[in-house]
Amino acid sequence: MTATRSESIRNRFDDDIPADMWEECPQCRQLLYAKELEQHLWGCSKCDYHFRLSARQRLQITVDEDSFDEWDTDLPICDPLEFPNYRSKIEEARQKTGLQDAVITGRAELAGMPVAIGVMEPGFRGGSMGWVVGERITRLIERAAEQQLPVIIVSASGGARMEESLVSLMQMAKTAGATAKLAAAGMPYISILTDPTYGGVTASYAFLGDIIIAEPGAAMGFAGPRVIDVTGMPIGEDVQTAEYQRQHGMLDMIVPRTQMRDTLATLVAWSCGDLRAGSDDSEDAAEALRKEPEDAVAREETRAWHKVELARHPDRPYSLDYIEAFVEGFVELHGDRRFGDDGAIVSGVGWIEGRPVAVIGHQKGRQARERARRNFAMARPEGYRKAMRIMRLADKLGRPIVTLIDTPGAHCLDEAEARGISESIASNQRDMFSLKVPVVPVIIGEGGSGGAIGIGVGDRVLMMENSYYSVIAPESCAAILWRNRSLKEQAADALRLTADDALRLGIIDGIVREPGEGAHSDKAAAAELLRASLRVTLAEFDEIDWQELPELRYEKFRKMGAPPECS
């Protein structure tokens, strides 16, 4: 006979030491002092294993003390099939957990901000979803939409409840439909997946969050282990894990329990906080941003190829350098929800000068390994689809979008073609025209063709002083048109790819000045100049009706490049 937990622990100590003073970690088998384990939010200090929590424990560590007001406590037992012994099993589960069913829902405060929250109880029939769970989740979301509350749902479930058969299956559709109501109301939904989350819960509301977070090591998947066993087909050992799902684009992030509350508070504050920032300091910004091109004489003094070299300088600031410098509270979001994540594009949310924004940017690497991981900022289809997912989130919540463009071009080899690189870039351009929030693209380095325009449609387009923007790289242009790559300097001149050229052509709206010999010579100063330029540019939209932005954006691009007699 297998020893009980108490017997197992007592066997490792003298009889006079209470067994309940200690917990054994199921993963590393180390004994943990119970009080220290609780202080560590039931996470193993040796191996970071996350113990399973009850719904009440989860609420205790997530929301503000004494702020939870439970909803819908009087729903009756639902036994539509009169399934054998089902009612008695529900009564047993109620006695065991002290809950009415496998989810608690209600209103609470998180860091002083009101939220609607639902937490599943894995100890109640395995956290399975029947009518009561589906109804409570649906009512939670409906009330949140009516009361304009953000929604947080913590899932821990074995899936649909078999004893309710088709009625249970219909809860998947019902809860999924409720999330559409919340989206229409413009409120955010944050989904947290904990160990375990399977079946009908993953295939409904759990994977429909605007932002999906998982705890480390959490087991999750469409079919639970027993269902997979019935199929007789093998599945990879790590496939149904949070880490696998994150790698394949299904999760935004994996957050340790000790950081979860702060992460949620940041996301709720970004989603629902004040939109306006403070003063735009216009005088400061005037020094950073110029809206007139240099005269022809000044242009001739600096060859376009020199600008290309500066744009490619290995010490030039990249997107993450700027984000770290002036995007406060930045939380990176991952995944396209279809195939994977793409390190060539970073995306996330934060604040610029107190104004909540979504930030999306190409990211190059400094060292060889990072360059390979980032694919030299040549984004794949999943990168562009991730970017659009974050743009849609910002659009839903009414947050401006800033894109930082720095790419030699989009990835164009076999894997990119197989997953639809052309479609992803084309769809992004189309869909950016429908966004009802301000969009400010900034070319901070290389603006390489379709790879750049894939996140480059906006209301105000800026370029850093020593960046370039072109339909093709100068070397490629020289090789194709003149069969001679060495004519790259002449090609750079002919392509009119500098910031001043773009401003003169009406392609961009302003040029962000750079310090000294270029942004690489003083990264902090370069970041300050870009921050000031973005501050004043974003402030321009305070006086504009955002509902008009799609049409204004279309008219802007509709007129670009037209000869004077056609404009």
ROVEXVEX-415175 format. One record per residue (C-alpha): residue number from 1; x, z, y. Coordinates in Angstrom, 2 decimals, padded with zeros to 5 digits. Each point is the difference from the previous one (the first is absolute). Example, Ala and Ser with C-alpha at 12.3 -4.5 7.8 and 13.67 -1.06 7.14 Angstrom:
% ROVEXVEX-415175
(pt 1; (012.30; 007.80; -004.50))
(pt 2; (001.37; -000.66; 003.44))
//
This chain:
% ROVEXVEX-415175
(pt 1; (000.00; 000.00; 000.00))
(pt 2; (001.27; -000.89; 003.45))
(pt 3; (000.86; 003.01; 002.14))
(pt 4; (-002.09; 000.58; 003.11))
(pt 5; (001.64; -000.22; 003.42))
(pt 6; (000.13; 003.82; 000.29))
(pt 7; (001.50; 000.35; -003.48))
(pt 8; (002.58; -002.70; 000.73))
(pt 9; (001.14; 001.73; 003.17))
(pt 10; (-000.10; 003.50; -001.54))
(pt 11; (002.27; -001.17; -002.81))
(pt 12; (002.68; -000.74; 002.60))
(pt 13; (-000.15; 003.45; 001.64))
(pt 14; (-000.20; 003.65; -000.86))
(pt 15; (-003.48; 001.25; -000.82))
(pt 16; (-000.13; 002.09; 003.17))
(pt 17; (000.16; -003.05; 002.31))
(pt 18; (-003.50; -001.36; 000.77))
(pt 19; (-000.35; -003.60; -001.13))
(pt 20; (-002.10; -000.89; 003.05))
(pt 21; (003.02; 000.56; 002.23))
(pt 22; (001.43; -003.27; -001.27))
(pt 23; (-001.02; -003.60; -000.57))
(pt 24; (001.77; -002.48; -002.24))
(pt 25; (000.50; -003.47; 001.45))
(pt 26; (-001.51; -002.55; -002.42))
(pt 27; (002.65; -002.54; 000.96))
(pt 28; (003.36; 001.80; 000.15))
(pt 29; (-001.09; 003.12; -001.99))
(pt 30; (001.56; 002.30; 002.58))
(pt 31; (-001.68; 003.34; 000.67))
(pt 32; (-001.21; 000.33; 003.57))
(pt 33; (-000.89; 003.19; 001.83))
(pt 34; (-003.74; -000.28; 000.62))
(pt 35; (000.09; 001.16; 003.62))
(pt 36; (002.80; -002.42; 000.87))
(pt 37; (-001.89; -002.79; -001.76))
(pt 38; (-003.06; 000.71; 002.13))
(pt 39; (002.12; 000.00; 003.16))
(pt 40; (001.33; -003.40; -001.07))
(pt 41; (-003.63; -001.19; -000.30))
(pt 42; (000.19; -000.06; -003.79))
(pt 43; (002.90; -002.43; -000.09))
(pt 44; (002.99; 000.72; -002.25))
(pt 45; (003.06; 000.89; 002.06))
(pt 46; (002.25; -001.24; -002.83))
(pt 47; (-001.37; -003.47; -000.77))
(pt 48; (-002.78; -000.50; 002.60))
(pt 49; (-002.71; -000.22; -002.64))
(pt 50; (-003.40; 000.38; 001.67))
(pt 51; (-002.29; 002.39; -001.88))
(pt 52; (-003.65; -000.99; -000.12))
(pt 53; (-002.18; 001.82; 002.51))
(pt 54; (-003.64; 000.99; 000.01))
(pt 55; (-002.19; -001.39; 002.75))
(pt 56; (-000.07; 003.39; 001.75))
(pt 57; (003.78; 000.26; -000.10))
(pt 58; (000.29; -003.50; 001.43))
(pt 59; (-002.32; 000.81; 002.87))
(pt 60; (001.92; 003.18; 000.71))
(pt 61; (003.29; -001.84; 000.55))
(pt 62; (-001.50; -002.99; 001.82))
(pt 63; (-002.52; 001.05; 002.65))
(pt 64; (000.05; 002.70; 002.66))
(pt 65; (-000.84; 003.50; -001.17))
(pt 66; (-003.73; 000.86; -000.07))
(pt 67; (-000.92; -003.42; 001.39))
(pt 68; (-001.64; -001.52; -003.09))
(pt 69; (-003.79; -000.37; 000.02))
(pt 70; (-001.21; -001.27; -003.37))
(pt 71; (-002.71; -002.66; -000.20))
(pt 72; (-002.60; -000.86; -002.67))
(pt 73; (000.27; 003.08; -002.18))
(pt 74; (-003.51; -000.31; -001.44))
(pt 75; (000.07; -003.28; -001.94))
(pt 76; (-001.63; 000.35; -003.44))
(pt 77; (001.61; -000.72; -003.35))
(pt 78; (-000.46; -003.68; -000.80))
(pt 79; (-000.52; -000.79; -003.68))
(pt 80; (-001.71; -003.41; 000.07))
(pt 81; (000.74; -000.78; -003.66))
(pt 82; (-000.80; 003.47; -001.35))
(pt 83; (003.42; -000.23; -001.58))
(pt 84; (000.55; 002.53; -002.83))
(pt 85; (001.32; 003.36; 001.27))
(pt 86; (000.75; -001.45; 003.44))
(pt 87; (-001.97; 002.57; 002.00))
(pt 88; (001.61; 002.90; -001.82))
(pt 89; (003.45; -001.46; 000.63))
(pt 90; (-000.77; -000.31; 003.71))
(pt 91; (-001.10; 003.64; 000.06))
(pt 92; (003.23; 001.00; -001.75))
(pt 93; (002.04; -001.95; 002.54))
(pt 94; (-001.89; 001.69; 002.82))
(pt 95; (000.76; 003.41; -001.44))
(pt 96; (003.66; -000.90; -000.53))
(pt 97; (000.70; -001.44; 003.47))
(pt 98; (-002.59; 001.64; 002.21))
(pt 99; (-000.94; -003.47; 001.28))
(pt 100; (-003.19; -002.02; -000.29))
(pt 101; (001.85; -003.12; -001.15))
(pt 102; (003.37; -001.74; 000.12))
(pt 103; (000.30; -000.40; 003.77))
(pt 104; (-000.30; 002.19; 003.09))
(pt 105; (-000.94; -001.69; 003.26))
(pt 106; (-000.44; 001.18; 003.54))
(pt 107; (001.21; 000.18; 003.56))
(pt 108; (003.24; 001.72; 000.95))
(pt 109; (002.72; 000.02; 002.60))
(pt 110; (003.53; -001.22; -000.50))
(pt 111; (002.46; 001.16; 002.66))
(pt 112; (-003.05; 000.58; 002.20))
(pt 113; (-001.45; -003.49; -000.58))
(pt 114; (-003.38; -000.43; -001.72))
(pt 115; (000.00; -001.87; -003.32))
(pt 116; (-002.39; -000.70; -002.85))
(pt 117; (001.75; 000.89; -003.23))
(pt 118; (-000.69; -000.29; -003.70))
(pt 119; (002.17; 001.57; -002.70))
(pt 120; (-000.45; -000.66; -003.70))
(pt 121; (000.22; 002.73; -002.63))
(pt 122; (001.88; -001.17; -003.12))
(pt 123; (-001.09; 003.13; -001.85))
(pt 124; (-003.67; -001.04; 000.12))
(pt 125; (-000.54; -002.45; -002.87))
(pt 126; (003.40; -001.55; 000.75))
(pt 127; (-001.04; -000.80; 003.55))
(pt 128; (-002.21; -002.77; -001.35))
(pt 129; (-002.51; -001.76; 002.25))
(pt 130; (-003.68; 000.09; -000.78))
(pt 131; (-002.99; -000.19; 002.32))
(pt 132; (000.68; 003.33; 001.74))
(pt 133; (003.62; -000.88; 000.79))
(pt 134; (-000.95; -003.49; 001.14))
(pt 135; (-002.83; 001.36; 002.13))
(pt 136; (002.13; 002.67; 001.66))
(pt 137; (002.77; -002.50; 000.75))
(pt 138; (-002.53; -002.47; 001.40))
(pt 139; (-001.73; 002.60; 002.16))
(pt 140; (003.38; 001.18; 001.26))
(pt 141; (000.92; -003.50; 001.13))
(pt 142; (-003.44; -000.71; 001.48))
(pt 143; (000.05; 003.21; 002.05))
(pt 144; (003.53; -000.75; 001.17))
(pt 145; (-001.12; -003.42; 001.22))
(pt 146; (-002.96; 001.53; 001.84))
(pt 147; (002.03; 002.85; 001.51))
(pt 148; (003.09; -002.13; 000.72))
(pt 149; (002.31; 002.05; -002.20))
(pt 150; (003.10; -001.18; -001.85))
(pt 151; (-000.27; 000.31; -003.77))
(pt 152; (002.55; 001.51; -002.38))
(pt 153; (-000.70; -000.09; -003.74))
(pt 154; (002.33; 001.60; -002.55))
(pt 155; (-000.51; -001.54; -003.43))
(pt 156; (000.80; 001.55; -003.38))
(pt 157; (-002.12; -001.54; -002.70))
(pt 158; (-000.10; -001.36; -003.51))
(pt 159; (-002.44; -002.70; 001.13))
(pt 160; (-003.67; -000.69; -000.55))
(pt 161; (-002.11; 002.60; -001.81))
(pt 162; (-000.95; -001.46; -003.37))
(pt 163; (-003.01; 002.28; -000.49))
(pt 164; (-001.71; -001.77; 002.91))
(pt 165; (000.95; -003.51; -001.16))
(pt 166; (-001.36; -002.73; 002.33))
(pt 167; (-001.08; 002.54; 002.60))
(pt 168; (003.62; 001.08; 000.22))
(pt 169; (001.15; -003.61; 000.21))
(pt 170; (-002.31; -000.62; 002.95))
(pt 171; (001.69; 002.81; 001.93))
(pt 172; (003.03; -002.26; 000.28))
(pt 173; (-001.99; -002.60; 001.90))
(pt 174; (-001.87; 002.60; 002.04))
(pt 175; (003.11; 001.78; 001.23))
(pt 176; (001.78; -003.29; 000.68))
(pt 177; (-002.97; -001.09; 002.09))
(pt 178; (000.15; 003.23; 001.97))
(pt 179; (003.60; -000.71; 001.01))
(pt 180; (-001.22; -003.26; 001.53))
(pt 181; (-002.41; 002.01; 002.15))
(pt 182; (002.88; 002.16; 001.17))
(pt 183; (002.09; -003.07; 000.83))
(pt 184; (-002.88; -001.44; 002.03))
(pt 185; (-000.14; 003.28; 001.93))
(pt 186; (003.69; -000.40; 000.87))
(pt 187; (001.12; 003.24; -001.62))
(pt 188; (003.10; 000.47; -002.15))
(pt 189; (000.06; 000.88; -003.67))
(pt 190; (003.10; 001.62; -001.51))
(pt 191; (000.06; 000.13; -003.79))
(pt 192; (002.31; 002.40; -001.84))
(pt 193; (000.69; -000.59; -003.68))
(pt 194; (001.13; 002.98; -002.07))
(pt 195; (000.73; 000.57; -003.65))
(pt 196; (-001.95; -001.46; -001.77))
(pt 197; (-002.16; -002.73; 001.58))
(pt 198; (-001.44; -002.59; -002.37))
(pt 199; (-002.84; -002.34; -000.83))
(pt 200; (-003.16; -000.33; 002.03))
(pt 201; (001.41; 002.12; 002.83))
(pt 202; (003.11; -002.16; 000.45))
(pt 203; (-002.15; -003.12; -000.25))
(pt 204; (-002.31; 001.16; 002.78))
(pt 205; (000.52; 002.26; 002.99))
(pt 206; (003.45; 001.36; -000.88))
(pt 207; (001.71; -003.36; 000.53))
(pt 208; (-002.07; -000.99; 003.03))
(pt 209; (001.71; 002.25; 002.52))
(pt 210; (001.32; -001.47; 003.21))
(pt 211; (003.07; 002.04; -000.84))
(pt 212; (000.70; 001.01; -003.59))
(pt 213; (002.38; 002.87; -000.74))
(pt 214; (001.10; 001.42; -003.34))
(pt 215; (001.80; 003.12; -001.08))
(pt 216; (003.34; -000.50; -001.78))
(pt 217; (-000.28; -000.67; -003.71))
(pt 218; (-003.80; -000.22; 000.03))
(pt 219; (-001.47; -001.89; -002.95))
(pt 220; (-002.45; -002.73; 001.01))
(pt 221; (-001.44; -003.22; -001.28))
(pt 222; (-003.10; -001.96; -000.88))
(pt 223; (-000.17; 001.01; -003.67))
(pt 224; (000.85; 003.52; -001.06))
(pt 225; (002.46; 000.72; -002.84))
(pt 226; (-002.74; 000.44; -002.62))
(pt 227; (-001.64; -003.30; 000.96))
(pt 228; (003.35; -001.75; -000.28))
(pt 229; (000.56; 001.59; -003.41))
(pt 230; (-003.30; -001.48; -001.17))
(pt 231; (001.14; -003.50; 000.96))
(pt 232; (003.02; 000.28; -002.24))
(pt 233; (002.07; -001.80; 002.64))
(pt 234; (003.15; 001.59; 001.45))
(pt 235; (000.49; 000.69; 003.69))
(pt 236; (003.23; 000.79; 001.81))
(pt 237; (000.87; 003.67; 000.21))
(pt 238; (000.26; 000.01; 003.81))
(pt 239; (-002.79; -002.48; 000.79))
(pt 240; (-002.70; 002.59; 000.65))
(pt 241; (001.98; 002.04; 002.51))
(pt 242; (-000.09; 000.39; 003.75))
(pt 243; (003.51; -001.39; 000.22))
(pt 244; (-000.93; -003.19; -001.84))
(pt 245; (-003.11; -000.49; 002.10))
(pt 246; (002.01; 000.51; 003.20))
(pt 247; (002.59; -002.54; -001.14))
(pt 248; (-002.74; -002.53; -000.69))
(pt 249; (-001.70; 000.29; 003.37))
(pt 250; (-002.99; 002.17; -000.87))
(pt 251; (000.98; 003.13; 001.93))
(pt 252; (001.06; 000.59; 003.57))
(pt 253; (002.23; 002.92; -000.86))
(pt 254; (000.85; 002.80; -002.39))
(pt 255; (-000.02; 003.33; 001.79))
(pt 256; (001.18; 003.35; -001.42))
(pt 257; (-002.62; 002.71; 000.17))
(pt 258; (002.05; 002.03; 002.48))
(pt 259; (-000.20; -002.91; 002.47))
(pt 260; (-003.56; -001.10; -000.69))
(pt 261; (-001.84; 002.07; 002.61))
(pt 262; (002.33; -001.06; 002.83))
(pt 263; (-000.21; -003.65; -001.08))
(pt 264; (-003.79; 000.13; -000.05))
(pt 265; (-000.09; 001.67; 003.41))
(pt 266; (002.19; -002.74; 001.46))
(pt 267; (-002.14; -002.76; -001.48))
(pt 268; (-003.27; 001.56; 001.17))
(pt 269; (001.40; 000.56; 003.49))
(pt 270; (001.15; -003.62; 000.17))
(pt 271; (-003.32; -001.30; -001.29))
(pt 272; (-002.30; 002.05; 002.20))
(pt 273; (002.03; 001.26; 002.95))
(pt 274; (-000.04; -001.07; 003.64))
(pt 275; (000.82; -003.68; 000.46))
(pt 276; (001.34; 000.07; 003.55))
(pt 277; (003.55; 000.95; 000.91))
(pt 278; (001.30; 001.52; 003.21))
(pt 279; (001.56; -001.77; 002.97))
(pt 280; (001.43; -003.46; -000.60))
(pt 281; (002.92; 000.61; 002.42))
(pt 282; (-000.25; -003.56; 001.29))
(pt 283; (003.15; 000.21; 002.11))
(pt 284; (002.02; 001.00; -003.05))
(pt 285; (-001.48; -002.81; -002.03))
(pt 286; (000.69; -002.57; 002.71))
(pt 287; (003.69; 000.59; -000.58))
(pt 288; (-000.46; -000.56; -003.73))
(pt 289; (-002.32; -003.00; -000.11))
(pt 290; (000.31; -003.25; 001.93))
(pt 291; (-002.69; -002.64; 000.10))
(pt 292; (001.90; -002.81; 001.69))
(pt 293; (002.65; -002.15; -001.74))
(pt 294; (003.55; -000.28; 001.27))
(pt 295; (000.74; -003.04; 002.14))
(pt 296; (001.53; -003.09; -001.56))
(pt 297; (003.51; 000.78; 001.26))
(pt 298; (000.01; 003.41; -001.66))
(pt 299; (-001.29; -001.57; -003.19))
(pt 300; (002.81; -002.53; -000.14))
(pt 301; (002.58; 002.76; 000.28))
(pt 302; (-001.08; 001.47; -003.35))
(pt 303; (-000.23; -002.33; -002.97))
(pt 304; (-003.01; 000.47; -002.24))
(pt 305; (002.28; 000.40; -003.01))
(pt 306; (001.45; 003.14; 001.54))
(pt 307; (-003.52; 001.45; 000.08))
(pt 308; (-000.38; -000.85; -003.68))
(pt 309; (003.23; 001.82; -000.77))
(pt 310; (-001.15; 003.05; 001.94))
(pt 311; (-003.39; -000.05; -001.75))
(pt 312; (001.85; 000.09; -003.33))
(pt 313; (002.59; 002.59; 001.02))
(pt 314; (000.46; 002.43; -002.93))
(pt 315; (-000.17; 003.02; 002.33))
(pt 316; (-003.16; -001.11; 001.76))
(pt 317; (-002.89; 002.50; -000.27))
(pt 318; (-002.56; -000.81; -002.68))
(pt 319; (-003.68; 000.93; -000.14))
(pt 320; (000.58; 003.43; -001.55))
(pt 321; (002.59; 000.81; 002.67))
(pt 322; (-002.60; -000.56; 002.69))
(pt 323; (-002.69; 001.81; -001.96))
(pt 324; (002.22; 003.03; -000.45))
(pt 325; (000.91; -000.09; 003.69))
(pt 326; (-003.44; -000.04; 001.61))
(pt 327; (-002.89; -000.04; -002.48))
(pt 328; (-000.99; 003.65; -000.26))
(pt 329; (-001.43; 001.38; -003.24))
(pt 330; (000.55; -003.27; -001.85))
(pt 331; (-001.47; -000.07; -003.51))
(pt 332; (001.01; -003.02; -002.05))
(pt 333; (-002.71; -001.63; -002.10))
(pt 334; (000.75; -002.13; -003.02))
(pt 335; (-001.55; -002.60; -002.26))
(pt 336; (-002.20; -003.07; 000.16))
(pt 337; (-002.54; 001.39; -002.56))
(pt 338; (000.49; -003.20; -002.02))
(pt 339; (003.51; -000.37; -001.36))
(pt 340; (002.65; 002.17; 001.56))
(pt 341; (001.79; 001.27; 003.04))
(pt 342; (002.55; -002.00; 001.98))
(pt 343; (002.99; 001.68; 001.57))
(pt 344; (000.45; -002.98; 002.34))
(pt 345; (-002.94; 001.28; 002.02))
(pt 346; (-000.52; 003.60; 001.06))
(pt 347; (-003.38; 001.16; 001.21))
(pt 348; (-001.59; 003.23; 001.05))
(pt 349; (-001.67; 002.05; 002.68))
(pt 350; (001.17; 002.22; 002.83))
(pt 351; (-000.04; 000.46; 003.76))
(pt 352; (001.81; -001.77; 002.84))
(pt 353; (-000.02; 002.18; 003.10))
(pt 354; (-003.03; 001.86; -001.37))
(pt 355; (-001.94; -003.16; -000.81))
(pt 356; (-000.93; -000.42; -003.70))
(pt 357; (001.20; -003.36; -001.32))
(pt 358; (000.62; -001.83; -003.25))
(pt 359; (003.53; -001.35; -000.25))
(pt 360; (001.08; -002.82; -002.29))
(pt 361; (003.47; -001.50; -000.07))
(pt 362; (002.51; -002.04; -001.94))
(pt 363; (002.86; 002.15; -001.24))
(pt 364; (003.54; -001.13; -000.77))
(pt 365; (002.52; 002.14; -001.81))
(pt 366; (003.36; 001.36; 001.11))
(pt 367; (001.79; 000.26; -003.34))
(pt 368; (000.05; -002.51; -002.85))
(pt 369; (-002.38; 001.94; -002.21))
(pt 370; (-002.54; 000.54; 002.77))
(pt 371; (000.24; -003.61; 001.10))
(pt 372; (-000.88; -001.07; -003.51))
(pt 373; (-002.87; 002.51; -000.19))
(pt 374; (-001.30; -001.24; 003.35))
(pt 375; (000.59; -003.62; -001.06))
(pt 376; (001.82; -000.56; 003.29))
(pt 377; (-003.36; 000.39; 001.82))
(pt 378; (-001.37; -003.11; -001.69))
(pt 379; (-003.48; 001.23; -000.82))
(pt 380; (-001.89; -000.91; -003.15))
(pt 381; (-003.77; -000.50; -000.22))
(pt 382; (-000.55; 003.69; -000.74))
(pt 383; (001.79; 000.85; 003.24))
(pt 384; (-002.36; -002.10; 002.09))
(pt 385; (-003.02; 001.31; -001.89))
(pt 386; (001.17; 003.56; 000.54))
(pt 387; (000.37; -000.77; 003.70))
(pt 388; (-003.54; -001.35; 000.21))
(pt 389; (-001.37; 003.03; -001.87))
(pt 390; (001.50; 002.29; 002.63))
(pt 391; (-001.27; -002.26; 002.78))
(pt 392; (-003.52; 000.22; -001.41))
(pt 393; (000.30; 003.78; -000.16))
(pt 394; (001.04; 000.09; 003.66))
(pt 395; (-002.85; -002.36; 000.88))
(pt 396; (-002.54; 002.16; -001.82))
(pt 397; (001.17; 003.15; 001.80))
(pt 398; (000.56; -001.62; 003.40))
(pt 399; (003.78; 000.42; 000.16))
(pt 400; (002.32; -002.53; 001.73))
(pt 401; (002.51; -001.87; -002.13))
(pt 402; (003.69; -000.58; 000.74))
(pt 403; (002.00; -002.39; -002.17))
(pt 404; (003.79; -000.18; 000.06))
(pt 405; (001.25; -003.41; -001.10))
(pt 406; (003.51; -000.47; -001.37))
(pt 407; (000.29; -002.47; -002.85))
(pt 408; (001.95; -003.15; -000.80))
(pt 409; (-003.19; -001.22; -001.70))
(pt 410; (-002.40; 000.81; -002.81))
(pt 411; (001.12; 000.10; -003.62))
(pt 412; (-000.52; -003.46; -001.47))
(pt 413; (001.21; 000.01; -003.60))
(pt 414; (-001.85; 000.02; -003.33))
(pt 415; (-001.54; 003.47; 000.11))
(pt 416; (-001.25; -000.47; 003.56))
(pt 417; (-001.59; -003.34; -000.82))
(pt 418; (-001.59; 001.44; -003.13))
(pt 419; (-001.67; 002.78; 001.98))
(pt 420; (-001.08; -002.18; 002.93))
(pt 421; (002.44; 000.27; 002.89))
(pt 422; (-001.68; -002.81; 001.95))
(pt 423; (-003.44; 001.48; -000.51))
(pt 424; (001.11; 003.47; 001.07))
(pt 425; (001.56; -001.25; 003.25))
(pt 426; (-002.94; -002.30; 000.72))
(pt 427; (-002.55; 002.74; -000.64))
(pt 428; (001.86; 002.44; 002.22))
(pt 429; (-000.03; -002.42; 002.91))
(pt 430; (-003.70; -000.68; -000.43))
(pt 431; (-000.94; 003.64; -000.41))
(pt 432; (002.08; 001.20; 002.95))
(pt 433; (-002.28; -002.06; 002.25))
(pt 434; (-002.99; 002.14; -001.00))
(pt 435; (001.56; 003.41; 000.70))
(pt 436; (-001.90; 001.90; 002.70))
(pt 437; (002.97; 002.13; 001.02))
(pt 438; (003.03; -000.87; 002.15))
(pt 439; (002.83; -001.67; -001.92))
(pt 440; (003.50; -000.07; 001.50))
(pt 441; (002.64; -001.89; -002.02))
(pt 442; (003.63; 000.42; 001.09))
(pt 443; (002.82; -002.22; -001.24))
(pt 444; (002.85; 002.52; -000.18))
(pt 445; (002.57; -002.21; -001.74))
(pt 446; (-000.60; -003.14; -002.01))
(pt 447; (-003.36; -001.70; 000.37))
(pt 448; (000.24; -002.30; -002.97))
(pt 449; (-002.84; -002.49; -000.30))
(pt 450; (-003.00; 000.82; -002.21))
(pt 451; (001.59; 003.26; -001.01))
(pt 452; (-000.29; 001.11; 003.62))
(pt 453; (-003.40; -001.41; 000.92))
(pt 454; (-001.46; 001.65; -003.12))
(pt 455; (-000.12; 003.23; 002.03))
(pt 456; (000.38; -001.67; 003.40))
(pt 457; (-003.50; -000.85; 001.26))
(pt 458; (-000.82; 002.33; 002.87))
(pt 459; (-001.35; 000.64; 003.47))
(pt 460; (003.35; 000.64; 001.68))
(pt 461; (003.08; -001.44; -001.71))
(pt 462; (003.37; 001.38; 001.07))
(pt 463; (003.60; -000.89; -000.85))
(pt 464; (003.14; 002.03; 000.29))
(pt 465; (002.48; -001.64; 002.36))
(pt 466; (002.44; -001.00; -002.75))
(pt 467; (-002.46; -000.96; -002.69))
(pt 468; (-001.02; -003.51; -001.00))
(pt 469; (-003.24; -001.63; -001.15))
(pt 470; (-000.01; -003.35; -001.74))
(pt 471; (-001.75; -002.24; -002.48))
(pt 472; (003.28; -000.28; -001.90))
(pt 473; (003.49; 001.52; 000.00))
(pt 474; (002.54; -002.06; 002.00))
(pt 475; (002.20; -000.58; -003.05))
(pt 476; (-002.94; -001.37; -001.99))
(pt 477; (-001.12; -002.16; 002.90))
(pt 478; (003.48; -001.53; 000.32))
(pt 479; (000.24; -000.57; -003.74))
(pt 480; (-003.42; -001.66; -000.27))
(pt 481; (-000.06; -002.10; 003.18))
(pt 482; (003.68; -000.82; 000.39))
(pt 483; (001.33; 000.60; -003.50))
(pt 484; (002.64; 002.27; 001.49))
(pt 485; (-000.31; 003.80; 000.01))
(pt 486; (002.97; 000.30; 002.34))
(pt 487; (-002.21; -001.28; 002.82))
(pt 488; (-001.89; 003.30; -000.04))
(pt 489; (000.89; 000.82; 003.63))
(pt 490; (-001.44; -003.27; 001.25))
(pt 491; (-003.05; 000.58; -002.17))
(pt 492; (-000.48; 003.47; 001.49))
(pt 493; (000.03; -001.50; 003.50))
(pt 494; (-002.39; -002.76; -000.97))
(pt 495; (-002.47; 002.33; -001.70))
(pt 496; (-000.52; 002.03; 003.20))
(pt 497; (-000.15; 003.17; -002.07))
(pt 498; (001.05; 002.69; 002.49))
(pt 499; (-002.30; 002.55; 001.60))
(pt 500; (000.25; -001.76; 003.35))
(pt 501; (-000.91; -003.31; -001.62))
(pt 502; (-003.03; 001.59; -001.68))
(pt 503; (-001.10; 001.60; 003.27))
(pt 504; (000.39; -003.30; 001.84))
(pt 505; (-002.09; -001.75; -002.67))
(pt 506; (-002.74; 002.62; 000.27))
(pt 507; (000.48; 001.14; -003.60))
(pt 508; (000.78; 003.59; 000.94))
(pt 509; (-001.10; 002.33; 002.79))
(pt 510; (003.11; 001.99; 000.78))
(pt 511; (003.65; 000.66; -000.76))
(pt 512; (001.29; 003.46; -000.85))
(pt 513; (003.36; 000.54; 001.63))
(pt 514; (002.97; 001.14; -002.07))
(pt 515; (002.87; 002.29; 000.99))
(pt 516; (003.58; -001.13; 000.59))
(pt 517; (001.13; -002.72; -002.37))
(pt 518; (-003.17; 000.29; -002.05))
(pt 519; (-002.15; 002.45; -001.95))
(pt 520; (002.83; 000.60; -002.46))
(pt 521; (002.19; 001.43; 002.76))
(pt 522; (-002.35; 002.92; 000.75))
(pt 523; (-002.81; 000.51; -002.49))
(pt 524; (-001.49; 002.98; 001.81))
(pt 525; (-000.20; -001.92; 003.28))
(pt 526; (-001.50; -003.01; -001.78))
(pt 527; (-002.66; 002.22; -001.57))
(pt 528; (-000.82; 001.53; 003.38))
(pt 529; (-000.43; -003.45; 001.56))
(pt 530; (-002.30; -001.11; -002.81))
(pt 531; (-001.98; 003.25; 000.14))
(pt 532; (-000.56; -000.39; 003.74))
(pt 533; (-001.04; -003.64; -000.44))
(pt 534; (-002.50; 000.88; -002.71))
(pt 535; (-001.39; 002.88; 002.02))
(pt 536; (-000.86; -002.17; 003.00))
(pt 537; (-001.21; -002.89; -002.17))
(pt 538; (-002.35; 002.19; -002.04))
(pt 539; (-001.30; 001.59; 003.21))
(pt 540; (-001.22; -003.44; 001.14))
(pt 541; (-002.70; 000.13; -002.66))
(pt 542; (-001.55; 003.15; 001.46))
(pt 543; (-001.77; -002.24; 002.51))
(pt 544; (-001.14; -002.67; -002.48))
(pt 545; (-003.13; -000.10; -002.16))
(pt 546; (001.48; -000.10; -003.49))
(pt 547; (-003.00; -001.87; -001.36))
(pt 548; (001.22; -002.98; 002.03))
(pt 549; (003.50; 000.05; -001.48))
(pt 550; (-000.62; -002.41; -002.92))
(pt 551; (-001.24; -002.72; 002.35))
(pt 552; (002.73; 000.66; 002.58))
(pt 553; (002.61; -000.10; -002.75))
(pt 554; (-001.35; -003.28; -001.31))
(pt 555; (000.00; -001.57; 003.47))
(pt 556; (003.58; 001.16; 000.53))
(pt 557; (001.29; -001.76; -003.10))
(pt 558; (-002.38; -002.94; 000.46))
(pt 559; (001.80; -000.98; 003.21))
(pt 560; (003.59; 000.52; -001.13))
(pt 561; (002.30; -003.00; 000.23))
(pt 562; (-002.54; -002.37; 001.53))
(pt 563; (001.40; -002.56; 002.49))
(pt 564; (-001.03; 000.76; 003.62))
(pt 565; (-002.53; -002.82; 000.01))
(pt 566; (-001.70; 001.47; -003.08))
(pt 567; (000.06; 003.67; 000.95))
//
